Amino acid sequence: MVSEQVAYITNVSPFGLGVQLDQPIMVGATVTVYAADSAFVGSVVYCRKEADGYAAGLALHCETDQANKLLKEARRRAAKV
């Protein structure tokens, strides 16, 4: 099954990404996160209910240094708007 939803990146760690979602996502699922002009593939390692939605952790299948650079670029672009 393929589904799509908006996810907000809340943090980048040495292990992957933290994201905030409106709907839960299955632990173990392989997901693609699009940020800036890039896509990151990872696996869901946890998903928990929070007051304002769901928090999920993704183990990336790429270098997190790349994710950090792209996240900084996305924030820079957003600040200019």
C-alpha atoms as one frame of an Amber mdcrd trajectory, in Angstrom:
protein
   0.000   0.000   0.000   1.278   3.443  -0.920   0.018   6.507   0.891   1.162
  10.077   1.113   1.032  12.659   3.852   2.744  15.871   4.836   5.483  15.402
   7.414   7.364  18.155   9.198  11.019  17.429   9.924  11.570  18.162  13.608
  15.187  17.068  13.951  18.135  15.464  12.246  20.347  13.190  14.303  23.334
  10.945  13.622  20.802   8.134  13.199  18.101   9.696  11.026  15.177  12.091
  11.031  12.435  12.953  13.483   9.153  13.888  11.826   5.747  15.157  12.949
   2.707  13.635  11.220  -1.078  13.982  11.301  -1.653  10.230  10.880   0.258
   7.248  12.330   2.687   5.283  10.200   3.575   1.618  10.585   6.851   0.782
  12.311   9.110  -1.023   9.853   7.633   0.722   6.807  10.039   2.079   4.227
   9.309   5.733   3.513  10.573   8.502   1.267  10.820  12.029   2.666  11.083
  14.890   0.189  12.927  17.953   1.497  14.283  20.835  -0.529  15.230  19.320
  -3.893  16.131  15.900  -2.516  14.532  12.684  -1.366  15.568  10.591   1.635
  14.671   6.931   2.021  14.430   5.464   5.488  12.691   2.989   7.739  10.232
   3.904  10.476  11.706   2.869  13.847   8.989   4.322  16.085   5.697   6.167
  15.867   3.922   7.510  18.931   0.798   9.562  19.564   1.362  13.092  20.811
  -1.006  15.932  21.672  -0.724  17.488  18.203  -0.423  14.387  16.011   2.206
  11.673  15.783   5.964  11.744  16.222   7.973   9.253  14.189  11.639   8.403
  13.961  13.219   7.356  10.689  16.509   5.545  10.228  17.890   6.962   6.982
  19.443   4.853   4.268  21.917   7.658   3.434  24.464   9.821   5.173  22.836
  12.161   7.681  25.436  14.829   6.811  23.628  15.120   3.470  20.295  15.435
   5.286  21.703  18.132   7.599  22.976  20.197   4.657  19.665  19.999   2.850
  17.664  20.798   5.973  19.774  23.924   6.568  19.224  24.958   2.936  15.452
  24.428   3.246  15.375  26.566   6.415  17.426  29.287   4.693  14.998  29.345
   1.768  11.966  29.428   4.070  13.423  32.379   5.994  13.629  34.399   2.757
   9.934  33.947   1.929
